[in-house]
Amino acid sequence: MEMQLKSESFRDGAAIPGEFAFAVIDAKSHTAPGKNRNPHLAWSDVPAGTRSFALICRDPDVPSRFDDANKEGREIPASLARRDFYHWLLWDIPASMREIAAGSQSNGDKKGPEASGGMRQGINDYSGSAGDHYGYDGPCPPWNDSIVHHYVFTVYALDVERLEVKGAGTPANVQAAVKGHVLAEAKWMGTYSLNPRVS
């Protein structure tokens, strides 16, 4: 039996509620801050030999160029090449754990890599000149993007109790550490847009 992932926060393939987004639609200024809470996730049918879990959330629909992003009178075309943007990296999730409660990993503290319960969290792609952002940050696609974005949450069952991430907890380093230790994985996907025309 394959490992299963589910969420009480939104249906698989359905729109992610604004409660779990970094930004929401605003009629006057295009966007307003969202509550930015992490969604609920629960997994089951875990394979024998699992010693810990890792969680990664990515958006594969981020524009490869931001020349037209969030600019009046312009729209980012669907034909533009897209790239991955990472919203959440969490690992050393105990083997006994089967659920992450909504909001439990997004209390506004963007420091890391330590997370609650002995877990560790990585640096998401909101990091930049203002410093590193650890933990969960929700959807905030450009408000003039012509496509809906897809947010893929993946839980990995691992054969190690502690994941040895070499260097900083970047998406590339975390994925490199996970490689070769995966016993099973399960996915759950939500969609989001800040463009009223396409959402």
N, C-alpha and C positions, 0 to 999 in steps of 0.2 A: 504493500500500500504506500502511495506517495505521500510525502509530507504536505500538509495543507496549511494555508495562511488565510485569515479572514479579518474583517474589521467591523466593529459596530458603528464606526464613524461615517462610513459611506460604502455603498455597494461596489463590488468589483466592476470596473469599467464606467462607473458613474461619476458625476461631478463631485469634487471635494468641497464641503461647506466652507464658507469664509472663516469660520471659527478656527480652522486649521491652516489658514493662509497667512502669509506675511503682509499681503495687501488685498483689499476688496475694492469693488467698483464704487466710485463716487460720481454722482451726476454733475457736480460742479467742477471738480479738479481731477477728474479721471480716476484717481485712486485715493484710498484712505488706509490707514494702518489696520491690519487684521489682528485678531487675538493671538495668532501665531502659536497655537497649542499643537503639540504632536497628536496625531490620531491614535485611537485604540487599535492595537494589533494583537492577535492571538494565533497560536500555531498548534498543530496536533499531528498525530501519526509520525512521531519522531523516530528515526532509525536507531537501532541498538548500537551502542558504542559512542553515542553523542556525549561529548564532554563540555561543550559550550556552544553558544550561538553568536552569530554576527548579523547585523542588520545594515543594509545600505538602501538609501532612496535616491534615485536619480531621475532627472528630466532629460530625455534625449532630443528635445525639440527646441533647444535654445539657439537663437540665431548665431551664425558664425561671425557675423559683422553687426555692429550696433549703430551704423551710420544713420539709420532712419528711426531708431528706437525712441519711443515716447516723444515724437516730434509732431506738432500740429500740421495737418494737411498732408501727412505722409502715412503710408502703411507698409509694414514689413511683408514682402511677398512670400507666398507659400513655397515658391520655387527656390528660395534662398537655402543654401546648405546649412545643416543643423549640427549641433554638437551636444555632448553630455554636460549636464550641470548637476552637481551633487548637493543634496539638501540635508542628508543625515547619514552619519557613520557611527555605529554603536557596536562594540564588541566586548568580549569577556562577559557575555550574558550567561548567567549560571545555567547548567544543564537541567536543573530542576524547574526553571522558569518556563512558563507557557503563555505569558501575557504581558503586554505593556499597556498600562492604563492611559487613557487620554489625558494629556497635560502633565503627565508625570515626569517627562524628560524635557520640558520646555518652560522652566520657571523664570526665564529672563536672564539667567546667568550664562554668558557665552564664554566662560573660562573653561579650561580643560588641561589635560585630557581626562581627569577624574570625573566620574559620573556616580550617581547614587547606586548603592548596593554593590560596590566594588567593580562596577562596569567601567569601561573607558569609552570616550567619545572622540571623534575625529574632527578635523577642520573642514567645514563645508565651504562651498564655493562663493558664499557671500563675503568671505574674507577678502581684504584688500588694504588700501591705504589707512583705513581706520583700525586695522588690526585683525587678528584671527577670530573667526566665529566658530565656536565649538557647538556640538549638539545639533538640535533640530531648528531649521528655519524653513517655513512653508513656502508655497507657491507665490511668485511675484513676476509673472511673465510681462513683457512690454505691453502696455495698454493698446497699442496699435498693431499688434501682431495679427496676421490674417488666419492663423491656425490655432486650434485648441492644443494645449500642451498636455502631455501624458506623464504621470508621476508613478514610477514603478518602485514599489517597496518589495525588497527581497530579503528573506530570512535564510541564513545558511546554518545547517547543522554541521559542527566541526568536530574533528577527532582530537583536538587539543583543548586543554582547560584554559590556558592563557595563550593568546595570540601574540607572536613576536613581530611587532611592527617595527621595521628598521627606519630610523629617522622620525620626522614629524608625522602626525596622523593625517596625512593628505589622502585623498581618494586613491591615488596611484599606489602609495605605500601600503594602505590597508588592503587593497585588492591583491597586491603582490603577496602579502602575508597570508591571505585567505587561500590563495591558489595552492592546490595540493593537499588541502585539509578538509575539503567539502565532502560530507557523506550524503547530503541531500539538500535541496533548496526548494523554496516555495515563494510564489509571487502574488501580489495584489496591486491593482492599478487603479488610479483615480485620474480624472481630467480637471483642467482648470483654465480659465481665460479671464482677462480683465478687459477684453474688447466686447462691448455690448452687442456688436453686430454678429459675432461668432459664438458667444457664450449662450 
